[in-house]
Amino acid sequence: MRAAQVTRLDGPEAVEVVDLPDPAEADGAERKVVVDVAAAGVCFPDVLLTRGQYQMRPDPPFVPGSEVAGVVRSAPAGSEYAPGDRVAAFCVLGGFAQAVAVDPAMVFPLPDDTTWSQGAALPMNYLTCDFALRERARLQPGETVLVHGAAGGVGTAAVQLARAWGARVLAVVSSEAKGDVARAAGADEVLPVDGFREAVADLTAGRGVDVAVDPVGGDRLTDSLRALAPGGRHLVIGFTAGSIPEVKVNRLLLGNLSLVGVGWGAWWTHPAGPGSAYLRTQWDALLPLLRDGSVDPVLGEVRALDEVVAALEAVEGRRATGKVLLTP
């Protein structure tokens, strides 16, 4: 089969499309669900993996790609899946290929009216934001949520889920075009990066927001904390800006604020955590929102597998809006 392979840790430009053995022929494949991939999602951790900068650091060569949608080719006896089933899957690695073998616990039924692109856009971003908003922020209906990077894959997912759960959403973006994307995703208000703290004060009558969703990091943290209401929670999801900020903890004390880490994978993979069954619980809670249209993934570039370098570079350069996808 054809696959995109990281052969050296020199960034996206070093990814090569090669021919590899079919995963159905690998040892242990009979215990996995083999999925013929129709679409694969591209996310920021894939970029970090190409540089050896992610918390998971496989040795080259390896195939990146953590989320896919496609058709079941084979499944182990006793699983709920059968050949021909439409599924999405969180495969961790191996998704940038024509086929991938996945632990059955990390395969999810895909509704018939959900496209392959939509299905591949769901696992990483929406399950991360579900964990962030419900588990870590304990979001309540009527609260106000500030979303940084609101036109990206994580940002648009956060906008939609916060709205679905009854929150008012203020979206922070870096351009007018990205503002249009955030509005289409369901944001109540769109704020430019420059001056977002002052805009938050104006829109909340000086109170501030209850929750800030931050997949960007960098120099936004201080003003983001200042934009929180008393008792507010700032969610640290990632660092697409490329730098990890520091905080003076007296700000947390004086504002009765919480700086909350969001490590979705670290949560369910920890020995004391809920295990991979947690993902299916999240997925089942997501399905009603998918059916009623509250969740409708915002899709960006869709590229062929041969264009994997361009897809990764778009994510790395923060040029992408919505979810970037590959089709094998």
Secondary structure, DSSP 8 states (H G I E B T S, - for coil): -EEEEE-SSS-GGGEEEEE---GGGSTTGGGSEEEEEEEEEE-HHHHHHHTT-SSS---SSB----EEEEEEEE--TTSS--TT-EEEEE-SS--SBSEEEE-GGGEEE--TTS-HHHHHTSHHHHHHHHIIIIIIS---TT-EEEETTTTBHHHHHHHHHHHHTT-EEEEEESSHHHHHHHHHHT-SEEEESTTHHHHHHHHTTT--EEEEEES--GGGHHHHHHTEEEEEEEEE---TTS------THHHHHHT-EEEE--HHHHHHSTTS--THHHHHHHHHHHHHHHTTS----EEEEEEGGGHHHHHHHHHTT---BEEEEE-
